[in-house]
Amino acid sequence: MKIDVRFDPFELDELELRGKNIVVVDVLRSSTTIAVALNNGAREIIPVESIENAVKISGSLFGDVTLRGGERNGKTIQGFNLGNSPLEYTEATVKGKSIIFCTTNGSVAMYKSRFAQNLAIGAFVNISKVIEFIKEIRQDFHLICAGRANSFSNFSLEDSVCAGMIVHKLSADKSVALESTDSSLASQALYKSYGRSLLKMMKNTEHGRYLTEIGFLEDIKIAAAEDSYPILPVLSGNVIKLRRDDARHADGETPSTSKVSA
């Protein structure tokens, strides 16, 4: 199977992604926050590409079971219930709720990928689950780095290193016949250069420095914890849910022992 990495999702359109197998990677912070929210009992995540669309959709849903979460420039959108910090998505807040999710980068990439054949949400916190999913499908995959819409190049180092970790672990698996594109080889090289200390790497990226400046250092620490939330958010219809095998047990236990507390 061939693995391709796309560093700039803003150059993609939904027709190009139709019918493809996709992993959307937005380490800081959408992918991480979605994993935490679903692990803590959120019913589903509805990614949208604009604030206007979020408001429109929320008007047609039941207010008591629907939350609006998201950010612009790292900060909570005015009128929304939640921002994009995983610390906000506690079990007490999100359990049983549908969350309309609108972020600067991650939700846009997810929305563009909504016609994918298979779509999973990946980050360091669930990277082994993502790799298992790719190996199970055993078809060509596109790893889409959410990037940074407001930066000069749209490039995100932390997303690219995460994609590179996926490529590296797949290439090291002798059971996988992997064909790498130039972009996937480049991402793997970035992982080898920067993946030794994920926290150090993310604290020094453009977005990591910005999040630290506005008070979200703890979010970076959560995002740097490899396999701390071993679950797989996947596209189901038009929403993102836990993959069935990872869904919460009837007795209320979660797949991960890690819990985000208030």
HUVENNOR-V819564 format. One record per residue. N is the residue number from 0. D_FIRST is the distance of its C-alpha to the first C-alpha in Angstrom with 1 decimal. Layout:
n:N d_first:D_FIRST
n:N d_first:D_FIRST
//
This chain:
n:0 d_first:0.0
n:1 d_first:3.8
n:2 d_first:6.6
n:3 d_first:10.0
n:4 d_first:13.3
n:5 d_first:16.4
n:6 d_first:19.6
n:7 d_first:22.0
n:8 d_first:21.6
n:9 d_first:25.1
n:10 d_first:23.9
n:11 d_first:21.5
n:12 d_first:23.0
n:13 d_first:22.3
n:14 d_first:21.7
n:15 d_first:18.9
n:16 d_first:17.1
n:17 d_first:18.2
n:18 d_first:15.8
n:19 d_first:12.8
n:20 d_first:11.2
n:21 d_first:13.2
n:22 d_first:14.6
n:23 d_first:18.0
n:24 d_first:19.5
n:25 d_first:23.2
n:26 d_first:24.5
n:27 d_first:28.1
n:28 d_first:28.6
n:29 d_first:27.3
n:30 d_first:24.2
n:31 d_first:26.5
n:32 d_first:29.4
n:33 d_first:27.4
n:34 d_first:26.3
n:35 d_first:29.9
n:36 d_first:31.4
n:37 d_first:29.4
n:38 d_first:30.0
n:39 d_first:33.7
n:40 d_first:33.9
n:41 d_first:33.3
n:42 d_first:32.7
n:43 d_first:30.2
n:44 d_first:29.3
n:45 d_first:29.8
n:46 d_first:28.3
n:47 d_first:30.3
n:48 d_first:30.3
n:49 d_first:34.0
n:50 d_first:37.1
n:51 d_first:38.8
n:52 d_first:36.1
n:53 d_first:36.3
n:54 d_first:40.1
n:55 d_first:39.8
n:56 d_first:37.5
n:57 d_first:39.5
n:58 d_first:42.6
n:59 d_first:41.4
n:60 d_first:40.4
n:61 d_first:42.7
n:62 d_first:43.9
n:63 d_first:44.5
n:64 d_first:40.9
n:65 d_first:39.1
n:66 d_first:38.7
n:67 d_first:37.7
n:68 d_first:35.8
n:69 d_first:34.7
n:70 d_first:35.8
n:71 d_first:36.6
n:72 d_first:36.8
n:73 d_first:36.1
n:74 d_first:39.2
n:75 d_first:39.8
n:76 d_first:40.3
n:77 d_first:43.9
n:78 d_first:44.5
n:79 d_first:41.3
n:80 d_first:41.5
n:81 d_first:38.9
n:82 d_first:37.3
n:83 d_first:33.9
n:84 d_first:34.9
n:85 d_first:33.4
n:86 d_first:36.9
n:87 d_first:38.2
n:88 d_first:35.9
n:89 d_first:37.9
n:90 d_first:38.2
n:91 d_first:41.7
n:92 d_first:40.6
n:93 d_first:37.4
n:94 d_first:37.5
n:95 d_first:37.3
n:96 d_first:37.0
n:97 d_first:34.8
n:98 d_first:34.1
n:99 d_first:33.8
n:100 d_first:31.8
n:101 d_first:32.3
n:102 d_first:31.3
n:103 d_first:31.3
n:104 d_first:27.6
n:105 d_first:25.5
n:106 d_first:26.8
n:107 d_first:26.5
n:108 d_first:22.8
n:109 d_first:22.5
n:110 d_first:24.9
n:111 d_first:23.0
n:112 d_first:19.9
n:113 d_first:22.0
n:114 d_first:20.6
n:115 d_first:17.0
n:116 d_first:15.5
n:117 d_first:14.8
n:118 d_first:16.4
n:119 d_first:17.1
n:120 d_first:19.5
n:121 d_first:18.8
n:122 d_first:21.2
n:123 d_first:22.3
n:124 d_first:24.3
n:125 d_first:21.5
n:126 d_first:18.6
n:127 d_first:18.0
n:128 d_first:18.0
n:129 d_first:15.3
n:130 d_first:13.0
n:131 d_first:14.0
n:132 d_first:13.2
n:133 d_first:9.6
n:134 d_first:9.3
n:135 d_first:11.4
n:136 d_first:9.7
n:137 d_first:6.3
n:138 d_first:5.2
n:139 d_first:4.9
n:140 d_first:7.7
n:141 d_first:10.8
n:142 d_first:13.1
n:143 d_first:16.5
n:144 d_first:19.3
n:145 d_first:22.6
n:146 d_first:24.6
n:147 d_first:28.3
n:148 d_first:30.1
n:149 d_first:33.4
n:150 d_first:32.4
n:151 d_first:32.8
n:152 d_first:29.2
n:153 d_first:27.5
n:154 d_first:25.5
n:155 d_first:25.2
n:156 d_first:24.9
n:157 d_first:24.5
n:158 d_first:21.6
n:159 d_first:19.8
n:160 d_first:20.5
n:161 d_first:19.2
n:162 d_first:15.8
n:163 d_first:16.1
n:164 d_first:16.8
n:165 d_first:13.7
n:166 d_first:11.6
n:167 d_first:14.2
n:168 d_first:14.2
n:169 d_first:10.5
n:170 d_first:10.9
n:171 d_first:14.1
n:172 d_first:12.8
n:173 d_first:13.0
n:174 d_first:11.5
n:175 d_first:8.0
n:176 d_first:6.3
n:177 d_first:5.2
n:178 d_first:5.8
n:179 d_first:8.5
n:180 d_first:10.8
n:181 d_first:14.5
n:182 d_first:15.0
n:183 d_first:12.6
n:184 d_first:14.4
n:185 d_first:17.6
n:186 d_first:17.0
n:187 d_first:16.4
n:188 d_first:19.6
n:189 d_first:21.4
n:190 d_first:20.6
n:191 d_first:21.9
n:192 d_first:25.0
n:193 d_first:25.8
n:194 d_first:24.1
n:195 d_first:26.9
n:196 d_first:29.1
n:197 d_first:27.5
n:198 d_first:30.9
n:199 d_first:32.4
n:200 d_first:29.6
n:201 d_first:29.8
n:202 d_first:33.6
n:203 d_first:33.6
n:204 d_first:31.2
n:205 d_first:32.9
n:206 d_first:32.2
n:207 d_first:32.9
n:208 d_first:36.3
n:209 d_first:37.1
n:210 d_first:36.4
n:211 d_first:38.5
n:212 d_first:41.3
n:213 d_first:41.5
n:214 d_first:41.5
n:215 d_first:38.0
n:216 d_first:37.5
n:217 d_first:37.0
n:218 d_first:34.0
n:219 d_first:32.3
n:220 d_first:33.2
n:221 d_first:31.6
n:222 d_first:28.4
n:223 d_first:28.2
n:224 d_first:28.3
n:225 d_first:24.9
n:226 d_first:24.2
n:227 d_first:27.7
n:228 d_first:26.6
n:229 d_first:24.0
n:230 d_first:23.4
n:231 d_first:20.8
n:232 d_first:22.1
n:233 d_first:20.3
n:234 d_first:21.3
n:235 d_first:23.6
n:236 d_first:25.3
n:237 d_first:26.5
n:238 d_first:26.8
n:239 d_first:24.9
n:240 d_first:25.8
n:241 d_first:25.0
n:242 d_first:22.4
n:243 d_first:24.6
n:244 d_first:24.1
n:245 d_first:25.1
n:246 d_first:28.0
n:247 d_first:31.4
n:248 d_first:33.4
n:249 d_first:36.5
n:250 d_first:38.7
n:251 d_first:37.6
n:252 d_first:35.5
n:253 d_first:32.5
n:254 d_first:29.2
n:255 d_first:30.0
n:256 d_first:33.3
n:257 d_first:33.1
n:258 d_first:35.4
n:259 d_first:36.3
n:260 d_first:40.0
n:261 d_first:42.4
//
